[in-house]
Amino acid sequence: MRNVYRLAVLFLFLIVGAGIAFAQVPAAPENLTVTAQHDAGVVLHWDAADGAAFYKIYKSVDGSPFGPIGATEHLSFIDWFVSRNHEYRYYVRGAHNDVTGPSSDTVEFHFVSPPPEGAHGLVTGSITDDSTGLPIREANVRFFGRDGLWRVNVHTDSTGVYRAVLDTGRYLIRAERFSYVPEWFDNALELSAATVVHVHEDTTTANFGLRPVPVSVPITLSGIVRDSTDGQPLANALVVYMRPFGEQRLLDRELELFGGFDWERLQIPGFGWLHGVVWFGLTDSSGSYEAHVRSNQRYIAMAFKPGYVHKFYHNKFTPFHADRISESGDMSGFDFDLMPNPLASLFLSGTVHDTTNAGVLSHVVLVRLTAVGPRIVRYRSTDSLGNYSFGNLVPGIFMVKAVPVDFFAPSWYASGDCGVRNWHNADTIHLTGNRTGADVCVVPTRDGGCGRISGTVAGNGNIDAGNLIKGATVYAVSDATNQVVGYDVTEDDGSYSILNLAPGTYSIVVDQEGYSPLNVPSVTIGSSNNFEANNASVTINQDVVTSAPEQNKLLPAQYRLDQNYPNPFNPSTTIGFALPKASVVSLRIYNIIGQEVTTLVNATLDAGSHQVKWNGTDNQGKPVGSGMYFAKLSATSSDGNVNFVQTRKVLLMK
């Protein structure tokens, strides 16, 4: 462990140089309070602390060790992730640069359920290690009603014992703990085989014996990091081995910790926070490294060096598309070729935040629109306040996607909108100079039950063609509320699994830049199918690129109206739209009371992408006033088979 920290210190010195800035130690925040919100979660408030640029929030659940759950520049913080019949403790610390001050006083909060109106009973039991018989402390025990809805979860104490008071009735119980195989009662690995527990007006006992995950052995994975332009080895390049994104999310849920283990978090100056880091180190003078990891585990690997564009193994740009590495013994050849940063000076920056403007730790992906379609060009992770920045960019048209570390759904940048889940609805950023304020708003997901929906995503409309899509975002959208309830990112075999869903009907929607879905399955989970749907497969079609004499054209697979740019605007703005077929098109502007202001397009247009400018005038050429307007696209395909209508908000500010 000491060697790891020495490497971290060495790396920081290599990046920032020998100069050390001694920042003022912030004072301890005072008057910390915690209260329940009306709808959900609890809110923390405190007074400003001298010398603090931002604040770190720490949390303990049922006596567990404190761990960080977030950071904010504000004097308040909402913790959405609390449940009834648990005891929570919090404290806050001020921070400035890399200096963190002393903690505030600790506050406690007990989210108490109202007394059951009817009869109730006690469920208790012990959880032990199957191989040793020893008690397992801090295991999670989750209770679900026979309707599949989550009721409560509790933790085992130091003796491996748990207790829960519940209404009388029938329940499904699940026990889980990191490094053990989760089980349903009684000795069931799948929900369909679980034994229902009947709770009466007395004490019911349900014991678990969990099987340890098979022990792996230490192995060494080695490789070389080179400069891609001349093949020369790169000394002092950072190499990181991490848990894949999906496995890290599962770990977060089992531990009930945001971002996983403290000791598996690594902050890279200028790059952001990485989570699930199991090993990192620097290359030697010959560009070589040796990673010491465990056998038969799945990893993704990344190489980074200041002055170069980072790469994941096999020349991938993001952890979602990175090739997985899993070996049973020592192996070499895990090499990286890094490309020097482009000779460009533009930068793009913003913040990932929730609806309260609190920063959200996230992965951030930068997509460039090219003549052959959208292409991922950069990846970053945010700092603890949700801030991100991309440098060394050339002028162009970009889009930004944020994938939170956990508990929030991914979203695209769209000015004025929150939770934009489809790349077709994202705002484009025309980068001609430095750009700040490209903020992405994300919305929380909700764990509501024991349901699971899984399947695969394949391209080119053929699920059997072997063209499985890695790194696609798959959403479960409630048909009742049209809100994202859960999501997953497809693995290297194109598979996904969305967990913790309440019974109901969901639309399975896939978002993958450059593609349009060919089907949107509607899936119902309930008691009739044991709250599981395992074959919700989706096919997507790549937007077609055709070659015209004068230029390449990108023909989308579906109709769409893009958000205008800029928005807000003054004096003019550009509105783009896409037609997969030649169509009769009208594009009109309306005011907030539904009156037509002007007609921008009323013609038959060829298939392809189109743009039109509105200069803020009406049909008579007179300027209109500041305010909200609506752009409405209506399109009918020339063959008459498609009628499409879409509306966007347009904001004029003089």
N, C-alpha and C positions, 0 to 999 in steps of 0.2 A: 504493500500500500504506500509506503514512504517513497518508493521509486516512482510510483504513479504521480504523486504530488510533485516530486522533483521535476518530472517531465513537464507537468503543467506549468510550473514556475519558469522553467527554461523556455518553454514556448512563448509565454507572455513576454519574457525579456526579448526574445527574438523579434517579436512583432512590434512592441512599443519602444524598444531601445533601452538604453541604460538609464534614462531620466525617470525619476519617480516623483509623482506629485502627491504631496501629503494633504489630503482633504480634511476639512473640519469634521470631527466626529459629531453626528447629529445627536440632539438631546432625545430623551425618551418621550414618546407621545403620552399625553395625559387625557384623563376623563374618557377612557374607552367605554362604550356602551354597546349592548347587543339587544335587539328587539326583533320580534317576529313581524314579517310582512303580512299584509292582508291576504295576498294571493298565494305566495309560496316563498320559501327561503327565509333567511334572517339578514338584517342589515346592521353593519358595524359603523359607529361614528366615533371620532376622536378629534382632539384639538391639534393644531399645527405644532410641529416640533422645530425648534431652531436648528438651522443647518441641514434640514432634510429636503432633498429634491423630489423624493418619492417615498412610498411606504411599502413594506413587505408584510403580508398577513400570514399568520401561523395558526394551525388548528390541531386539536387533539380530539379523538372520538373515543368515548368510554374508557378513558384512562390510558389510551395508547400514546406513544411518544409524539411530541409536536412535530409537524412538518409544514413546509411552506405550501400555500394554496393559491397565491396570486400576489400581484403588486399593482399599485395605482398611484397616480399623481394627486388624486382627490383625497378628501378627508372622510370618505365613506367607502364601503365595499359591501356588495351583496354576495352572500354565500347561498347559492341556489340548492346546494346538495346537502340538505339536512332531512332527516326522516324522524318520524315519531318514535317515542320510547328510547331515545338515545340521549346521552349526556355529552355536550360539546364544550370545549374550552378554547379561547382565542387570546392571542396577544399580537401587538403590532410593533414593528421596529422601523425607525426612519433610516434612510440611506441616501448617500451622495456619492456618485461614481462607484468605486469599489469598496467604500467604507460604509459599514452598517453599524448603527448606534445601538444602545441598550434597549431592552424590551419595555413595553408599557406594562401596566398592571394586567393580570389575567382576569378575564371575565368568563362566567359560566352561563350556559343556556341548556335547559332541559325541555325538549319538545315533548310535552306530555299529551297523550291521547285522552280525550274525554272518557269517563268511565263507561264501559259497555252498557247499553240500555238493557240488553237481555242477559241471559246466563253466560258465564265465561269460566274458563279453566286455565290451568297452568300446564305448559309444555316444557319439559326439561330433559336434559340428556348430557352425555359426555362424548367428546370427540377425541379419538386416540389414533396413534400411528399403528397401522396394521402390522408393520414389521417388528416394532419394539414394544408395543402396548403402552407407550408413554403418552401423556396428555398433550394435546395440541392447543396452544394458547393463541388468542386473537384470530381464531377461525371465524369466517362469516357463516351465519345460518340464516337462510332466507325462507320466508313463509309466503306461499301463494294460496289463494282460495281455489276452490274447484272451478271457479269461473276464469281462472288463469290470471287474475289481477294480483299484483304485489300487495301484500298486507303490511309486513314489517320485517326487519332483519335485526339480528342481535349478534353479539360476539361472545366467544368463550373467554372465561377468566383464566388466571394463571394455572388452575387445576384442570383446564379443558372442559369445564362445565358451562352450559348456557341455560337461560331461563327466559320464557316469554309468556305473557298473559294475553289470551286471545278469546274472542267470542267462540262459543261452542259451534262446532261445524266440522267440515272436512277440509283438510289442507294437504298441499304438496310441500315437502321440505327439501331444501338443497343445502349442502355443506361444502365449503371450498376454502382452501388456504394455499398460498403460493408454495410451489414445489411439491404439491400433492395433486392427485387426480380427483377432480370434483365428483361428487356423488349425489344422487337423489336417494331419499329413503325408500326402500331398504336395500342397499348394495346395488343400486341401479345406475348405470352410466348414462342412460337415455331417459328422458321424461316419460316416454311411452311405457317404460317398464317400472316406473315409480310406484311405491305402495302408498296409498292414501292413508293419512293419519286422522283418526276421529278424535276430536277434542271434546271431552265431557266436563261436567261441573266438578272436576277433581283434578288429579295430576296425571298427565299422560307422559310416558317416557319414550324418547326416540334417540337411540344411540347410533353413532357413526364410527366406523373404522376406515380411515382414508389411506389409500395406497400411495407411498412415495413415488414421485417421478423417478424413473430409472436413473441411476447415477452415471454421469458421463466422466470421461477421463481428460486430463489436460492434453492439449495438442498444440502444435505450432504451425501457423499459416504464414507464409513469407512471400515477399515480392519485391519489386523495384518500382520506384516512381521516377519517370523521365520527363524531359521537356519534349513535347510533341513535334517541335519545329526542327530540332537538331539531334534528338535521340540521346542527349546528354543526361546523366543521372542528376536528380535534384536532391541535394542534402537539406536536412532540417525541414522537410515537408511533413506535415501532420497527417497521420493515417488513423482512421477511427473505425472500429467495428461496433455495430449497433444491433439491437433487436429490430426486426421488421416492424413496420407501423402497426399492423393488425395484432401482432403478438404483444406489443407494448400496450395497446388499448385493453386487451384482455387482462394484462397484469395490473393496469390501473384499476379495473373494476374489482379484481380479487382483493387488492390491497386497500381499495377505497382511498387512494392517494392520487392527487392530480400530478401527473408527470412522472410517476413511478418512484423508484428509490432515489434518495438524495445523492448517494454516492455514484449513481449512474447518470448524473447530469454534468454537462460540460459546456462552458461558455467560451466561444471563440470570438475575440474582439473583431468587430467589423462583420461578423457572420451571424451571431446570435447563439441561442441555446440549443443544444442537442440533448435528447432524452434517450434513455435505454442504452447508454454507452457502456459496453462491457470491457473494452480495451482501447487504449490510444497510446501513440508513441510517435517519435520523430525518426525520420530516415537518417542513416549515417552518411559519411562522405561519399559512399558509392551509390547512394540513393536507395539502399536496401533497408528493409524492416522485417521484424519477426513479431507477429501477433500471437499472444498466448491466450487461447480461448478453450472452450470445452468441446469435446467430440459430439457429433450427431445433433448439434444445435443449429438453428437457422440464423444466419447473420446477413446484414448488408454492410458494405464497406465503402468508405469515402476517403479521398486524398485531397488535401488543401494546402496551399502555400500562398502567402501574400504575393501579389503580382501575377497570379495565374487564375484561370477559371477552374473551380473545383470540379471533380468528377467522382461519380460513384462507379463501382466495379462494372466493367464492360461498357464504358463510355456512356453511362446514363447520367442524366442531370438531376433527378430527384430520388428520394428514398422510396417513392411509390413505384417507380419503374426499375429500380435497381435489381440486378440479378441476385438471387439468394445464394448464399454460400453455406454448404453443409458437408462436413468431412468427418470420416471415422478415425483418421490418423493424420500425422504430419503431412503437409502438402505445400508445394511452392507454386509459383506462377501467377499469383494474384497481383498483377502489375497494373500500373496506371500511367497514362500519357496525358500530361496536363498542358493545356494550351495557354500561352501568355495572354494576359488581358489585352483586348483590342486597344489600339491607339485612339481612344475616344474618351471624352471627358464628361459626358452628360450623366446625370444621375436622376433616379426616381425614388421617392420615399413616401411613406405613409404609416398608418397605424391600423392594426386589427383590433376592433373593440366590439363590445356588446351594446345593447340598447341603452345602457346607463352610461356609456362612454368609458367604461372600465376596460383597460387593455386586456387582451386575451393572448396568451402564449400560443403561437401558431407556426406552421410551416407556410411559406409563401412561395408561389410559383409564378414566374414571369413568362408570358407567352407572346411571341412576336407574330404578327400577321404578315405572311409572305405571299408571293405569287403562286405558290403551290400549296397554300393552306397555312393554318396556325402551327407554330413550332415552339416547343419549350426551349428557352435559351438560358435561363438562370433559375437558381433556387437559393433561398435564404430561410433562416428561422428568425423569429422576432426576439427582441430582448424581453426582460421581465415585464415591461410596460406595453408590450404589443407592437413596438416600433420596428420598422424594417427599412432597408435602403439597398438599392442596386446601383452600382457605379460602373464606369467604363462602358457606357451605352452609346450606340450610334443612333442618329435620328431614325424614327420609324413609328409604326403603329403597334401598340402593345395592349395586352389585357393582363390583369392580376387576379390570381386565385389564392385564397387563404384556406388552409386546412388546419383547424385548431388541434392542439395536442390531445384534447378530449373534452367531452361534455357539451360541445357546441358543434353545429353542423357546418360543413364547408360552405364557402360563399365566394362569389365573384365581386370584383369592384364594380359598383354602379352608384353614381352620385344620387343621393337622396333615397336610395332603396336599401333594405336590410334583408339578408338571407337569400340573395339571388343565386339560384341553384343550377342554372343552365347557362352555358357559355354564350349561347345565342342572344341572351338578354343582358349580357355584360356591357358596360360602357367601354369603348375603346379610348386609349390614351394616345393622342398624336404628339409624340415627343419630338420637339424641335429645339428645346432648351431644357434647363434643369426644371424638374417638376416635383413639388411637394404636395402633401395633402391627398394622396391617392389612398384614402382610408377605406377599409373593408369592414362592413358591419356584419356580425354573425349572430345567429339566434341559438338558444340552448335546445338540446334534445331532451327527451323525457323518458326515463325508464318507468314502464308502467306494468309490466307483467313478465311472464315466463315464455312468451312466444318467440319463435325464430323463423325467419324466412331466409332461404339460401338458394343458390343457383350459380349459373355461369353467364358470362358476357362474351359474345363472339362477334367478330366483324364480318362485313360483306354479306350480311343477311343469311349466313349458313352456320348453324350451331354445330354441324357435324364436319365442317371443313377444316377444323384444327386451327382456325384463325382466332385463337382466344386472346382477349384483350387484357393486358396488365395495366394497373394504375388507373382504371376507370372508377369514378365515384357512383355508387348505387344508393339511391334514397328510397326509404319507405315513407310514402306520403299518405297520411290519413285521408280516406275518402270522405270522412265526416267533417273534417276541419280544413283540409287542404294544407296542413302543416307538416313539415318534416318531423317525424317522430324518432327515426333512427337512420343510420347509414353505415356503409362499409366501403373500403377501397379494394378492388379486386387484386388477388394474389397473382403470382407468376403463372398459375394454371388457369387464370380467368375466373376463379371462384370468388364468391362473396358469402358472407353470413351476417345477417342483421339480427341482433339479440335483444332480449329484454322488452319485447313488444307486448302491449296489451291486446286482448282479443279484439278483433275487428277486421275491416277490409282495407287493404292498402294498395295503392298504385306503386309499382316498382319502376322508378325513373332513373335512367342512366345519363350521366353527364361525362362526355369525353370530347375534348377540343378536336375539331376537325370532323366530327361524326354527328349523325342524327339517328335517333332510335327508330327502328322499324316496327317495334311492338312495345306496348306499355302494359305488362301483365297486371291484372287485378287479382289480388290474392287475399283470401279470407282464412284467418286462423281462429280456431276455437276448440271446444272440447271434442268435436267430432273428428278432428285430425290431430288430436293431442297437442294442439297449439304449435304445430310445426308444418311448414310447407317447404319441401326440399328440392323442388324442381322448377323454381321460378326463373327460368332462363330468358335472357334478353338478347336480341340481335340488333346490331347497329350498323349503319351504312356510312362509308366514308364519303364526304363531299367530293364530287367528281371534278377533276381538273381536265379541261379540254384545251387544245392548242389552237389559237386563232392566228391568222397571219401577223396581226399587229401586236398581240400580247397573249399571255396565258390568262385564262378566265377560270375563276373558281365558281362552279355551279353547285349551289347548296342542295341538300337533299330535302329541304322543307322551306316553306314560306316563312318570312320573319320580317318584323319591323325593328330596326336597331334604335337604341337610345340616341337622341341627337347629341352632337358635340359642337361647341361646348354647351354645357347645361349646368347652371344658368348661363344666359348669353346676352350680349349687347355689342353691336347692333344686329349681327346675323349669326345663324347657326346652320349646320349641315345635318340632314336627316338621311340615313341610309336604309335601304331595304333590299331583300333578296327574293328572287323568283326562280324556282326550279324549272318552271315551264314558261313559255310565252303566255302572257296574260293581259287581260283588260284591267287596268289599274287606275284607281283614284287615290290620291293622298290629299287630305283636307285638314285644315286647322280649325278647331272650334274653341269658343270661350267656355268659361265655367258654367254658364247657364244653357249650354248646348247650341248656341247660335253659330252658324258657319262664319268664319272670319275670312278665309281665303282658300282657293283651290290651287295646290302646287303642281299636281299631276292629274291628268284625265286623258289617258291614251293607252294604246296597245304597245306593250314593251316586250323585248326579247328576254329569254331566260338569262339570269346572271345577277350580279350585284350592281345596284344603282344608287346614286346620291343626288340630292336636290337641296338647294339652299333656300332658307326663308329669312328675309331681311326685316321681319317684324312689321310688315305692312298688311293691310286688308286687300280685298279684291279691287278697290279703287286706287291702290297705291298709297293710301294714307297710313302714317305710323299708328300703331296701336299702343295702348298703355302697358305699363308694367303689370305682371301678374302671371297666374297659371293658365296655360292653354293645353289643348289636347291635340296631338297629331294622330289621325285615324287613317290606316291603310286598308283599302278594300281591293281584293284581287280575285278575278275569276279566270281560270285557265282557259286557253283558247278552245280546248275540246269540251269545255263546260262541265268537267268532272270535279273540279275543285272550286269551292268558294271560301275565301280566307278573309278574316277581319282581325286586326290587332290595333290597340290604342296605346300611346305613350304620353306621359306628362312632359310638358315643355314649359320651362320657366324663363320669362323675359324680365330682366332687371335693369332698369335705366338709372 
